[in-house]
Amino acid sequence: MNIARKLCAAAAAVSVVITAGCTNGTTAETSAQQTTAGTIEHEPSGRTVNVTSDTLYVRKVDGLAEDFILGADISSVLSLERSGVKFYDYDGNENDLFDTLAQSGVNYIRVRVWNDPYDSAGNGYGGGNCDIDAACEIGRRAAEAGMKLLVDFHYSDFWADPGKQMTPKAWKDMDIDEKKHALYEYTKDCLAKLKAAGADVGMVQLGNETNGKMCGEKIWMNIYYLMAEGSRAVREELPGALVAVHFTNPESKDNMLKYASKLAYYDLDYDVFASSYYPYWHGTLENLTSVLGEISSTYGKKVMVAETSYAYTLADGDGSGNSIGDVVNYEKPYPFTVQGQSRELRDIVEAVAKVGESGIGVFWWEPAWLPVPGEDWAERSALWEKFGSGWASSFSAEYDPDDAGVYYGGSSWENQAMFDFAGKPLESLKTWVLVRIGNELEPVPDAIKDSELTVKLGEPVKLPDKAYAIYTDGSEKPLDVEWEPADLDAMTNGEPANYTVSGKAGDMDTVCRIHMVDANYAVNSSFEDEDRSMWSIENINDKTTQIDYQKKALDSVTGEYALHFWGENGTEFSAYETVTDIPAGTYTLTASIQGGIDSGETEQDIHIFAEVGDSDPIVLNAPAELSGYAHWQEPKIWDIRVEEGQSVTIGVYVKAGKGSWGTIDDFLLNPQKGDPPARDDDPSI
């Protein structure tokens, strides 16, 4: 049976009727205006779209408020349309993007605003060329489609994020008092233009991902001064609009709470504390709910997710590299499928709703940033350059010569859109509607999990008999797998290397990744096993603020766990284990370490060590350093000679300055192969 229900959660201009698959055999309908069951009717356009889904599994989000924000950031839309990109409805008919979004349950549009995203000759920097004029046009069209507008002021001429908060060109030489006044006047003027254009501005965001920096300022007092002036402009020009601030990296709970406490200390006048949340990088949803909930309860603020997204494919639609691609340097909590994308959206809506009444909404970042038309790179590049429809144009070099001016190109996001590369909406776009009522169909396999094997050289390789299918409801079940022929004996008798064997489980493709490694006598060498009792950690003089086993694949070499450390006032600690069951022979020891020192201090003393024997041990060391995030150092000790019955203690010593942080992973105590490389200095200290 079907279930039909009328929703009036969007603006008054939008009324909807939803039909969705239901397993309870009942029919329910609420409606202020009768329309045909199984369609959504949008009054301004008169168009209808069928939102029945026979394939998409969506669990209802309980307790979702009628005015919960289901938002989309489509800042690039005008440049895309000018480049020839077309959008369609679910039946394949060309349709206005704003109408399709509104008909699919989206009730809020977010738009970024850059002060002056043009070079001295008037050429756009790209990324949508998002100045206030573009925002006014987007705001007008959003209002006509019955959707409110969130205005995202970057207070920069181009992209602003935690690593880049550049001052607008016109404000570059201003002191803080001059910049405060300029920001106030600019904000007030922009909001007046938006009102005049007919935009229904419901919220204004003061800066974008301002993690301790904003508009060229790095001191909290100055950041507060700027935010306060922005807030004052909003209160005067649009007293009914919410004022939002925006940070990111919610996986670092202490930092997020610090940002909120700083704003409370300075008594900033604002309403909404917003965070980005991308599941590739930002930890668990449980942690997100916890962070937002604590900020809400402690400071009395509304909370929301200002940006999220997830890939439905790894395909590249325009030849310009994607942020999420084949190189696996990110978390993958859901399959890269349309259903996986839908599950991510549904779960993050639930995570925010769990905060309670103060959890007000979620925005999907750029669900319509599609490839521009063109037969080759040259044709597409011409459009990116002319209309700003790529993430950056070559003209951005004037403002950002070291990044955008070097790596300019097309969209890096089309595989995370909610439309296919040709502009037709994916089934996942219906999630915005279906989270309110549910669509719990019979679960079917959606994807097959990859298999992973780590095998010591000389040992036989046995491929698994089963591969786990991920079903549309998120459950996992084993299926028989048939592997393609592979020379497993050659792997066993070869050198350390990684191999991939393809196979099929059911009618779906899968792979087994095989890591052939030297024998490693370090126990729980990458901290993946829950029992870590073999490892000892000594926090010398209790100097290090935090030492723990962190679960975050991005900060690990192997698996998900690594030894994480952070020292607000510096770090000094050692971590070590004693290996007793090791044959006589000669060995090497390597480990991996990455991190940095936020204070800018350069002095550090970091080395791995090996101590052979219990009494009067022979001690060998190899140095390393913290040289930046993901700049992995791999110190190596050669010629560790072990006699019969001797033990070896292996470990790491770290001493670094204020704000030092990092992770340590993969201790490898391997039989030595070959001779040490020739060096002028002695690698063993």
C-alpha positions as CSV (number, residue, x, y, z in Angstrom):
1,M,0.0,0.0,0.0
2,N,1.0,3.6,-0.4
3,I,1.0,6.4,2.2
4,A,0.2,10.0,1.1
5,R,0.7,13.0,3.3
6,K,0.5,16.8,2.7
7,L,3.5,18.8,4.0
8,C,3.4,22.6,4.5
9,A,6.8,22.9,6.1
10,A,8.3,25.1,3.3
11,A,7.1,28.6,2.6
12,A,3.4,29.3,2.2
13,A,3.8,29.3,-1.6
14,V,4.6,25.6,-1.7
15,S,2.2,22.8,-1.0
16,V,3.1,19.1,-1.5
17,V,1.5,15.7,-1.5
18,I,3.9,12.8,-1.1
19,T,3.5,9.1,-2.0
20,A,6.0,6.6,-0.7
21,G,6.2,2.9,-0.3
22,C,5.1,1.8,3.2
23,T,5.3,-1.6,4.9
24,N,2.5,-1.2,7.4
25,G,-0.4,-1.5,5.0
26,T,-2.0,1.8,5.9
27,T,-2.8,5.0,4.1
28,A,-2.6,8.5,5.7
29,E,-3.1,11.9,4.2
30,T,-3.1,15.4,5.6
31,S,-3.7,18.3,3.2
32,A,-4.7,21.9,3.2
33,Q,-5.2,21.8,-0.6
34,Q,-6.2,18.6,-2.3
35,T,-3.8,17.4,-5.1
36,T,-3.3,14.1,-6.9
37,A,-1.7,11.5,-4.7
38,G,1.8,10.6,-5.8
39,T,2.7,14.0,-7.0
40,I,4.2,17.2,-5.6
41,E,2.6,20.3,-7.0
42,H,4.4,23.6,-6.9
43,E,2.0,26.5,-7.4
44,P,4.2,29.2,-9.0
45,S,5.2,26.9,-11.8
46,G,2.2,24.6,-12.0
47,R,4.5,21.7,-12.7
48,T,4.1,18.4,-10.9
49,V,6.7,15.7,-10.1
50,N,6.1,12.2,-8.9
51,V,8.1,11.4,-5.8
52,T,7.1,7.8,-5.4
53,S,10.3,5.8,-5.1
54,D,10.3,2.1,-5.8
55,T,14.1,1.8,-5.1
56,L,15.1,4.2,-2.4
57,Y,15.1,2.9,1.2
58,V,14.6,5.8,3.7
59,R,13.8,5.4,7.3
60,K,11.6,8.2,8.7
61,V,13.3,10.7,11.0
62,D,11.2,10.8,14.1
63,G,10.5,14.1,15.7
64,L,11.4,16.2,12.7
65,A,10.0,19.7,13.2
66,E,7.7,21.0,10.5
67,D,10.0,24.0,10.0
68,F,13.2,22.0,10.0
69,I,15.6,23.4,7.4
70,L,16.2,21.1,4.5
71,G,18.6,23.2,2.5
72,A,20.8,23.3,-0.6
73,D,23.8,25.5,-1.5
74,I,23.5,26.2,-5.2
75,S,25.9,29.2,-5.4
76,S,27.3,28.1,-8.8
77,V,23.9,27.8,-10.6
78,L,24.0,31.0,-12.6
79,S,27.5,30.3,-14.0
80,L,26.4,26.8,-14.9
81,E,23.3,27.9,-16.7
82,R,25.3,30.5,-18.6
83,S,27.7,27.7,-19.6
84,G,24.9,25.6,-21.1
85,V,24.1,23.2,-18.2
86,K,20.5,22.1,-18.3
87,F,18.4,20.6,-15.5
88,Y,15.5,18.2,-15.8
89,D,12.7,16.8,-13.7
90,Y,12.3,13.1,-12.7
91,D,10.4,12.4,-16.0
92,G,13.3,13.8,-18.2
93,N,11.6,17.1,-19.0
94,E,13.7,20.2,-18.9
95,N,12.9,22.0,-15.6
96,D,14.1,25.0,-13.6
97,L,16.5,23.9,-10.9
98,F,14.8,26.0,-8.2
99,D,11.4,24.3,-9.0
100,T,12.9,20.8,-8.9
101,L,14.5,21.5,-5.6
102,A,11.4,23.0,-4.1
103,Q,9.2,20.2,-5.5
104,S,11.6,17.7,-3.9
105,G,11.3,19.1,-0.4
106,V,14.1,21.6,-0.2
107,N,12.9,24.7,1.7
108,Y,16.0,26.8,2.0
109,I,18.7,28.0,-0.4
110,R,22.2,28.9,0.7
111,V,24.4,31.3,-1.4
112,R,28.0,32.4,-0.8
113,V,28.9,36.0,-1.3
114,W,32.4,37.3,-2.2
115,N,33.2,41.0,-2.1
116,D,34.9,41.3,-5.4
117,P,35.7,38.0,-7.2
118,Y,37.1,39.7,-10.3
119,D,40.6,40.7,-11.5
120,S,41.6,44.2,-12.5
121,A,40.3,43.6,-16.0
122,G,36.9,42.4,-14.8
123,N,37.5,38.7,-15.4
124,G,35.8,36.4,-12.8
125,Y,37.8,34.2,-10.4
126,G,35.4,31.3,-10.9
127,G,33.6,29.2,-8.4
128,G,30.4,30.8,-9.7
129,N,31.7,34.4,-9.6
130,C,29.5,34.8,-6.5
131,D,29.2,38.5,-5.9
132,I,26.2,40.2,-4.4
133,D,24.5,40.7,-7.8
134,A,24.6,36.9,-8.3
135,A,23.3,36.4,-4.8
136,C,20.4,38.8,-5.5
137,E,19.4,36.9,-8.6
138,I,19.6,33.5,-6.8
139,G,17.7,34.9,-3.8
140,R,14.9,36.3,-6.1
141,R,14.5,33.0,-7.9
142,A,14.5,31.1,-4.6
143,A,11.7,33.3,-3.2
144,E,9.7,32.8,-6.4
145,A,10.0,29.1,-5.8
146,G,8.9,29.5,-2.2
147,M,12.3,29.0,-0.5
148,K,14.1,31.2,2.0
149,L,17.7,32.3,1.6
150,L,20.8,31.9,3.8
151,V,23.4,34.5,2.9
152,D,26.9,33.2,3.5
153,F,29.3,36.2,3.6
154,H,32.9,34.9,3.2
155,Y,34.2,38.4,3.7
156,S,36.8,37.6,1.1
157,D,37.1,38.0,-2.6
158,F,37.3,34.2,-3.1
159,W,37.2,30.9,-1.2
160,A,37.4,31.1,2.6
161,D,38.0,28.1,4.8
162,P,40.1,27.1,7.8
163,G,43.3,27.3,5.8
164,K,42.5,30.4,3.8
165,Q,40.9,33.6,5.2
166,M,42.2,36.3,2.9
167,T,41.3,40.0,3.2
168,P,39.3,41.5,0.3
169,K,41.5,43.6,-2.0
170,A,39.7,46.8,-1.1
171,W,40.3,46.2,2.6
172,K,43.9,45.0,2.5
173,D,45.6,48.0,3.9
174,M,42.9,48.9,6.5
175,D,43.5,48.7,10.3
176,I,40.9,46.9,12.4
177,D,38.8,50.0,13.0
178,E,38.7,50.8,9.3
179,K,37.9,47.2,8.5
180,K,35.1,47.0,11.1
181,H,33.4,50.0,9.5
182,A,33.9,48.7,6.0
183,L,32.4,45.3,6.9
184,Y,29.4,46.9,8.6
185,E,28.7,49.1,5.6
186,Y,29.3,46.3,3.1
187,T,27.0,43.9,5.0
188,K,24.2,46.5,5.4
189,D,24.4,47.5,1.7
190,C,24.3,43.8,0.5
191,L,21.3,43.0,2.6
192,A,19.5,46.1,1.3
193,K,20.1,44.9,-2.2
194,L,18.8,41.4,-1.4
195,K,15.6,42.9,0.0
196,A,15.1,45.1,-3.0
197,A,15.6,42.1,-5.3
198,G,12.8,40.2,-3.5
199,A,14.9,37.6,-1.7
200,D,13.3,36.1,1.4
201,V,16.4,36.2,3.7
202,G,15.9,34.0,6.7
203,M,19.5,33.8,7.9
204,V,22.8,35.5,7.5
205,Q,26.1,33.8,8.1
206,L,29.1,35.9,9.4
207,G,32.1,34.3,7.7
208,N,32.7,30.8,6.4
209,E,34.5,28.1,8.4
210,T,36.2,30.7,10.6
211,N,38.3,28.3,12.7
212,G,40.3,31.0,14.5
213,K,40.7,33.2,11.4
214,M,38.5,35.5,9.5
215,C,39.0,38.2,6.8
216,G,42.7,38.2,7.3
217,E,42.5,38.5,11.2
218,K,44.0,35.8,13.5
219,I,43.3,37.4,16.9
220,W,40.0,36.5,18.5
221,M,39.3,40.0,19.7
222,N,39.6,41.3,16.1
223,I,37.5,38.4,14.8
224,Y,34.9,39.3,17.4
225,Y,35.0,43.0,16.3
226,L,34.2,42.0,12.7
227,M,31.5,39.5,13.6
228,A,29.9,42.1,15.9
229,E,29.7,44.7,13.1
230,G,28.2,42.1,10.8
231,S,25.7,41.2,13.4
232,R,24.8,44.8,14.0
233,A,24.2,45.3,10.3
234,V,21.8,42.3,10.1
235,R,19.9,43.4,13.2
236,E,19.4,46.8,11.7
237,E,18.6,45.9,8.1
238,L,16.8,42.5,8.6
239,P,15.7,42.3,12.2
240,G,13.7,39.1,11.6
241,A,16.7,37.1,10.2
242,L,18.7,34.7,12.2
243,V,22.4,35.5,12.6
244,A,24.7,32.5,12.2
245,V,28.4,31.8,12.7
246,H,30.1,28.9,11.0
247,F,33.0,26.6,12.0
248,T,34.2,23.2,11.0
249,N,36.1,20.1,12.1
250,P,33.5,18.9,14.6
251,E,35.6,15.8,15.2
252,S,37.9,18.1,17.3
253,K,35.3,18.6,20.0
254,D,37.6,20.6,22.3
255,N,38.2,23.1,19.5
256,M,34.5,23.5,18.7
257,L,33.7,24.1,22.3
258,K,36.6,26.6,22.4
259,Y,35.1,28.5,19.5
260,A,31.7,28.7,21.2
261,S,33.3,29.8,24.5
262,K,35.3,32.5,22.8
263,L,32.1,33.9,21.3
264,A,30.4,33.7,24.7
265,Y,33.3,35.5,26.4
266,Y,33.1,38.4,24.0
267,D,29.2,38.3,24.2
268,L,28.7,38.2,20.4
269,D,25.1,38.7,19.4
270,Y,24.2,35.7,17.3
271,D,21.5,33.0,17.1
272,V,22.9,29.9,15.3
273,F,26.1,28.0,15.7
274,A,26.7,26.1,12.5
275,S,29.2,23.4,11.6
276,S,30.3,21.7,8.4
277,Y,30.1,17.9,8.5
278,Y,31.6,15.8,5.8
279,P,31.7,12.1,6.8
280,Y,35.0,11.6,4.9
281,W,36.8,13.8,7.4
282,H,34.7,14.8,10.4
283,G,34.2,11.8,12.6
284,T,31.1,10.1,13.7
285,L,27.5,11.3,13.7
286,E,27.2,10.5,17.4
287,N,30.1,12.9,18.1
288,L,28.4,15.6,15.9
289,T,25.2,15.3,17.9
290,S,27.2,15.5,21.1
291,V,29.2,18.5,20.1
292,L,26.2,20.5,18.8
293,G,24.1,19.4,21.8
294,E,26.7,20.6,24.3
295,I,27.0,24.0,22.5
296,S,23.3,24.4,22.4
297,S,22.7,23.5,26.1
298,T,25.7,25.5,27.4
299,Y,25.2,28.7,25.4
300,G,21.5,28.6,24.5
301,K,22.1,28.7,20.7
302,K,20.4,27.0,17.8
303,V,22.6,24.6,15.9
304,M,22.8,23.2,12.4
305,V,25.0,21.7,9.7
306,A,25.8,24.4,7.1
307,E,27.5,22.0,4.7
308,T,27.5,18.3,4.0
309,S,27.6,16.0,1.0
310,Y,28.5,12.5,-0.1
311,A,29.5,10.9,-3.4
312,Y,27.2,8.6,-5.3
313,T,29.9,7.5,-7.8
314,L,33.7,7.8,-8.3
315,A,33.2,8.7,-11.9
316,D,34.7,12.0,-13.2
317,G,32.4,14.0,-15.4
318,D,34.6,16.8,-16.7
319,G,38.2,15.6,-16.6
320,S,39.0,18.0,-13.7
321,G,40.0,16.0,-10.6
322,N,37.4,15.4,-7.9
323,S,37.8,16.0,-4.2
324,I,36.7,12.4,-3.6
325,G,38.2,10.1,-6.2
326,D,40.0,6.8,-6.7
327,V,42.9,7.6,-4.4
328,V,41.5,6.4,-1.0
329,N,42.6,9.0,1.5
330,Y,39.2,9.5,3.2
331,E,36.7,7.6,5.3
332,K,33.9,5.7,3.5
333,P,31.1,5.1,5.9
334,Y,28.5,4.5,3.1
335,P,28.8,3.0,-0.3
336,F,29.4,5.4,-3.2
337,T,25.9,4.7,-4.6
338,V,22.7,6.7,-4.9
339,Q,21.3,4.8,-2.0
340,G,24.5,5.4,0.0
341,Q,24.2,9.2,-0.7
342,S,20.6,9.1,0.5
343,R,21.5,7.2,3.7
344,E,24.2,9.8,4.5
345,L,21.7,12.7,4.1
346,R,19.0,10.9,6.1
347,D,21.4,10.0,8.9
348,I,22.8,13.6,9.2
349,V,19.3,15.0,9.4
350,E,18.6,12.6,12.2
351,A,21.8,13.5,14.0
352,V,20.9,17.2,14.0
353,A,17.3,16.5,14.9
354,K,18.5,14.5,17.9
355,V,19.8,17.7,19.5
356,G,16.2,18.7,20.1
357,E,14.3,21.9,19.3
358,S,17.5,23.8,18.9
359,G,18.7,21.5,16.0
360,I,17.2,23.5,13.2
361,G,18.5,22.1,9.9
362,V,21.0,20.7,7.3
363,F,22.3,22.1,4.0
364,W,23.7,20.0,1.2
365,W,26.7,21.8,-0.4
366,E,26.4,22.3,-4.2
367,P,24.0,19.4,-5.2
368,A,23.9,20.8,-8.7
369,W,27.5,21.6,-9.6
370,L,27.6,19.6,-12.8
371,P,30.0,19.2,-15.7
372,V,29.7,21.9,-18.3
373,P,29.1,20.7,-21.9
374,G,32.1,20.2,-24.2
375,E,33.7,17.5,-26.3
376,D,37.1,17.9,-24.7
377,W,39.1,19.8,-22.0
378,A,39.6,22.8,-24.3
379,E,35.9,23.4,-24.9
380,R,35.0,22.9,-21.2
381,S,37.9,25.1,-20.1
382,A,36.7,27.9,-22.3
383,L,33.4,27.9,-20.5
384,W,35.0,27.7,-17.0
385,E,37.1,30.7,-17.9
386,K,34.3,32.8,-19.5
387,F,31.5,32.1,-17.0
388,G,33.3,31.0,-13.8
389,S,31.6,27.6,-13.8
390,G,34.8,25.8,-12.6
391,W,36.1,25.9,-9.1
392,A,38.6,28.5,-10.1
393,S,39.7,30.3,-13.3
394,S,43.2,31.3,-14.3
395,F,42.3,34.9,-13.5
396,S,42.2,34.0,-9.8
397,A,46.0,34.0,-9.9
398,E,45.9,37.7,-9.3
399,Y,44.3,37.2,-5.9
400,D,45.4,33.7,-4.9
401,P,48.6,32.9,-6.9
402,D,49.8,29.9,-4.8
403,D,46.6,27.8,-5.0
404,A,43.7,28.7,-7.2
405,G,46.1,30.4,-9.7
406,V,48.0,27.2,-10.1
407,Y,45.3,24.4,-9.8
408,Y,42.4,26.2,-11.5
409,G,39.9,24.0,-13.4
410,G,36.4,22.6,-13.5
411,S,34.1,21.2,-10.9
412,S,35.6,18.9,-8.2
413,W,32.1,18.1,-6.9
414,E,30.0,16.6,-9.7
415,N,30.2,13.1,-8.2
416,Q,28.6,14.5,-5.0
417,A,25.8,16.2,-6.8
418,M,22.1,15.0,-6.5
419,F,21.8,15.2,-10.3
420,D,23.5,12.9,-12.8
421,F,26.1,14.4,-15.1
422,A,23.4,15.2,-17.7
423,G,21.2,17.1,-15.2
424,K,18.5,14.6,-14.3
425,P,17.7,14.4,-10.6
426,L,18.9,11.3,-8.8
427,E,16.5,9.3,-6.7
428,S,18.5,10.5,-3.6
429,L,17.1,14.0,-4.2
430,K,13.7,12.6,-3.0
431,T,15.3,12.0,0.4
432,W,14.4,15.6,1.4
433,V,10.8,14.6,1.3
434,L,11.0,11.0,2.4
435,V,12.8,11.7,5.7
436,R,9.5,13.1,6.9
437,I,7.4,9.9,6.2
438,G,9.8,7.1,5.5
439,N,10.0,4.7,2.6
440,E,11.0,1.3,4.1
441,L,11.0,-1.1,1.1
442,E,12.2,-4.7,1.2
443,P,16.0,-4.3,1.6
444,V,18.1,-5.5,-1.4
445,P,21.9,-5.5,-2.0
446,D,23.2,-2.1,-2.9
447,A,27.0,-2.6,-3.0
448,I,29.7,-5.2,-2.1
449,K,32.3,-4.4,0.5
450,D,35.9,-4.7,-0.6
451,S,37.9,-7.5,1.1
452,E,41.3,-6.8,2.7
453,L,44.1,-9.4,3.4
454,T,47.5,-8.8,5.0
455,V,49.7,-11.8,4.4
456,K,53.3,-12.4,5.5
457,L,55.7,-13.3,2.7
458,G,56.2,-17.1,2.5
459,E,52.7,-17.8,3.8
460,P,49.9,-19.0,1.5
461,V,47.3,-16.5,0.2
462,K,43.7,-17.8,0.7
463,L,41.0,-15.6,-0.8
464,P,37.8,-15.3,1.2
465,D,34.8,-17.5,0.3
466,K,32.4,-14.8,1.1
467,A,32.1,-11.1,0.5
468,Y,29.7,-8.8,2.5
469,A,26.9,-7.2,0.7
470,I,25.7,-3.8,2.0
471,Y,21.9,-3.7,1.7
472,T,19.7,-0.7,1.0
473,D,18.8,-0.4,4.7
474,G,22.5,-0.4,5.8
475,S,22.6,-4.0,7.0
476,E,25.3,-6.4,5.8
477,K,25.1,-10.0,4.8
478,P,27.7,-12.5,3.3
479,L,27.3,-13.6,-0.2
480,D,29.3,-16.3,-2.1
481,V,32.1,-14.7,-4.1
482,E,33.8,-16.0,-7.3
483,W,37.3,-14.6,-7.8
484,E,39.0,-14.2,-11.2
485,P,42.1,-16.3,-11.7
486,A,45.2,-14.9,-10.0
487,D,48.8,-16.2,-9.4
488,L,48.7,-16.5,-5.6
489,D,51.9,-18.5,-5.4
490,A,53.8,-15.7,-7.1
491,M,52.5,-13.3,-4.4
492,T,53.6,-15.6,-1.6
493,N,57.1,-16.0,-3.1
494,G,57.6,-12.5,-4.3
495,E,58.6,-9.2,-2.7
496,P,56.5,-6.9,-0.4
497,A,53.8,-5.5,-2.6
498,N,50.1,-4.7,-2.9
499,Y,47.8,-6.7,-5.2
500,T,44.2,-6.5,-6.3
501,V,42.0,-9.5,-7.3
502,S,38.6,-8.9,-8.9
503,G,35.5,-11.0,-8.4
504,K,31.8,-11.1,-8.4
505,A,29.3,-11.6,-5.5
506,G,25.8,-12.0,-6.8
507,D,25.8,-9.8,-9.9
508,M,28.0,-7.1,-8.4
509,D,31.7,-6.5,-8.8
510,T,34.0,-6.6,-5.8
511,V,37.8,-6.7,-5.1
512,C,40.2,-8.2,-2.6
513,R,43.2,-6.1,-1.8
514,I,46.1,-8.2,-0.7
515,H,49.0,-6.7,1.2
516,M,52.1,-8.9,1.1
517,V,54.4,-7.8,3.9
518,D,57.6,-8.9,5.6
519,A,57.3,-10.8,8.8
520,N,56.7,-8.2,11.5
521,Y,57.6,-9.0,15.1
522,A,56.0,-5.9,16.6
523,V,52.8,-6.8,18.4
524,N,49.7,-4.9,17.5
525,S,52.0,-2.7,15.4
526,S,49.3,-0.3,14.1
527,F,47.1,-0.3,17.2
528,E,44.1,-1.9,15.5
529,D,43.5,-4.6,18.1
530,E,41.5,-3.5,21.1
531,D,43.9,-5.1,23.5
532,R,46.8,-2.6,23.6
533,S,48.2,-3.8,26.9
534,M,51.6,-4.6,25.3
535,W,52.1,-0.9,24.7
536,S,53.2,1.5,27.5
537,I,52.8,5.2,27.3
538,E,54.8,7.5,29.6
539,N,53.6,11.2,29.7
540,I,56.8,12.8,31.0
541,N,56.0,15.3,33.7
542,D,52.4,15.2,32.6
543,K,53.4,17.7,29.9
544,T,51.4,16.4,27.0
545,T,47.7,17.5,27.0
546,Q,46.3,14.5,25.2
547,I,47.6,11.0,24.3
548,D,45.2,8.4,23.1
549,Y,44.4,5.8,20.4
550,Q,42.5,7.8,17.8
551,K,40.1,6.1,15.4
552,K,40.5,8.1,12.2
553,A,41.7,6.5,9.0
554,L,42.8,9.8,7.5
555,D,45.3,10.2,10.2
556,S,46.5,6.6,10.1
557,V,48.8,4.6,7.7
558,T,47.2,1.2,8.2
559,G,43.6,0.6,9.3
560,E,41.7,3.2,11.3
561,Y,43.7,3.6,14.5
562,A,46.9,5.6,15.4
563,L,48.5,6.9,18.5
564,H,47.4,10.5,18.7
565,F,49.0,13.3,20.7
566,W,48.5,17.0,21.3
567,G,50.2,19.4,23.7
568,E,48.8,22.9,24.3
569,N,51.9,23.8,26.2
570,G,54.2,21.3,24.5
571,T,54.6,17.6,24.3
572,E,57.0,15.1,25.9
573,F,56.3,11.4,26.0
574,S,57.5,8.0,25.0
575,A,55.5,4.9,23.9
576,Y,57.1,1.5,23.8
577,E,56.6,-2.3,23.9
578,T,59.0,-5.2,24.6
579,V,59.1,-8.0,22.1
580,T,60.2,-11.3,23.6
581,D,59.3,-14.0,21.0
582,I,61.8,-13.1,18.2
583,P,64.3,-15.4,16.5
584,A,68.0,-14.6,16.5
585,G,68.9,-12.5,13.5
586,T,69.3,-8.9,12.2
587,Y,66.4,-6.6,11.9
588,T,65.2,-3.2,10.9
589,L,62.7,-1.0,12.7
590,T,60.6,1.6,11.0
591,A,57.6,3.7,12.2
592,S,55.5,6.4,10.7
593,I,54.8,9.8,12.3
594,Q,53.1,13.0,11.0
595,G,52.0,16.3,12.6
596,G,52.9,19.9,13.2
597,I,53.5,22.6,15.7
598,D,50.9,25.4,15.6
599,S,53.0,27.8,17.6
600,G,55.6,28.0,14.9
601,E,58.3,26.8,17.2
602,T,60.9,24.8,15.3
603,E,62.8,23.0,18.1
604,Q,61.9,19.4,18.5
605,D,63.5,16.1,19.6
606,I,61.8,13.1,18.0
607,H,63.2,9.6,17.4
608,I,62.3,6.0,17.3
609,F,64.4,3.6,19.3
610,A,65.3,-0.1,19.7
611,E,66.9,-1.5,22.9
612,V,68.3,-5.0,22.6
613,G,68.8,-7.1,25.7
614,D,67.6,-6.7,29.3
615,S,70.8,-5.8,31.1
616,D,73.1,-3.1,29.7
617,P,71.0,-3.0,26.5
618,I,72.3,-1.8,23.2
619,V,70.3,1.4,22.2
620,L,69.8,2.4,18.6
621,N,67.8,5.5,17.4
622,A,66.6,7.1,14.2
623,P,65.4,10.7,14.1
624,A,62.1,12.1,12.7
625,E,60.3,15.5,12.7
626,L,56.9,17.0,12.6
627,S,56.8,18.6,9.2
628,G,53.1,19.2,8.5
629,Y,49.7,17.4,8.3
630,A,50.0,14.1,6.3
631,H,53.7,14.6,5.7
632,W,54.6,11.2,7.0
633,Q,58.1,10.7,8.3
634,E,59.4,7.1,8.2
635,P,62.5,6.9,10.3
636,K,64.4,3.6,10.0
637,I,66.9,1.8,12.2
638,W,69.2,-0.7,10.6
639,D,71.4,-3.5,11.9
640,I,69.4,-4.4,15.0
641,R,71.3,-7.6,16.0
642,V,69.4,-10.0,18.2
643,E,70.9,-13.1,19.9
644,E,69.0,-16.2,20.8
645,G,66.7,-15.5,23.8
646,Q,67.2,-11.7,23.7
647,S,64.2,-9.3,23.9
648,V,63.9,-6.0,22.0
649,T,62.1,-2.9,23.3
650,I,60.9,-0.7,20.5
651,G,59.2,2.7,20.7
652,V,59.2,6.4,20.0
653,Y,60.2,9.5,22.0
654,V,58.6,12.9,21.2
655,K,59.5,16.3,22.6
656,A,58.1,19.4,20.8
657,G,56.9,22.9,21.5
658,K,53.6,24.5,22.3
659,G,50.7,23.4,20.1
660,S,52.4,20.3,18.9
661,W,50.2,17.5,17.6
662,G,50.3,14.5,15.4
663,T,49.9,10.7,15.1
664,I,52.2,7.7,15.1
665,D,51.5,4.4,13.4
666,D,52.9,1.2,11.9
667,F,55.9,0.0,14.0
668,L,57.6,-2.6,11.7
669,L,60.2,-4.8,13.2
670,N,61.3,-6.8,10.1
671,P,64.1,-9.2,9.2
672,Q,66.7,-7.1,7.5
673,K,67.1,-7.5,3.8
674,G,70.3,-6.2,2.2
675,D,72.8,-3.7,3.6
676,P,72.0,-0.2,5.0
677,P,72.2,2.6,2.5
678,A,75.6,4.4,2.4
679,R,75.4,7.6,4.4
680,D,77.9,10.2,5.6
681,D,76.4,10.3,9.0
682,D,75.6,7.3,11.3
683,P,71.8,6.6,11.2
684,S,72.1,5.0,14.6
685,I,72.7,7.5,17.4
